[in-house]
Amino acid sequence: MTNDSLIQSISSLLPEAQIKMGFEYVEAFIPVDKLHDFMLQMKNNPEMAFDYLICLTGADFPDHLQVIYHLESTSHNHVIVIKVKTIGRENPSVDSVSDIWPTADPHENEAFDLLGIKFNNHPEPRRLFLDDTWGYPLRKDYQDDVHIVSR
């Protein structure tokens, strides 16, 4: 599938998605309340068949946090970047996709541990690297007098 046909397929699948051609891959911003159903369709649609979650990471912006997913179709040999914004910064959450791609499990726990993004319906939410005395050190506003870490 070409990037143009991928853009067209996503537009027909989810008209409210904001889609653009990035530097290398198609990038789609998905509304947070549509994420799980959309991702399930991205995997199960035979034309797209995104069967592999390459990477999941988070990013910090002044008014929200963002989760970025890199998906690959190993059968069609195409890649896409999916982005979703959390609603605010106070209690950021998105739906887990670990039931769709099991590789999301540790990535989601890492995003929670370092950025404080909660993943709804995650099978085992927990911190991976830090204990509960830490805050979320990858947030730009992070200050920690106990561990002497600041930005």
Secondary structure, DSSP 8 states (H G I E B T S, - for coil): --HHHHHHHHHHH-TT-EEEE-SSSEEEE--GGGHHHHHHHHHH-TTT---EEEEEEEEE-SS-EEEEEEEEETTTTEEEEEEEE-S-SSS-EEE--TTT-TTHHHHHHHHHHHH--EEET-SS---SS--TT---TTSTT-EETTTTEE-
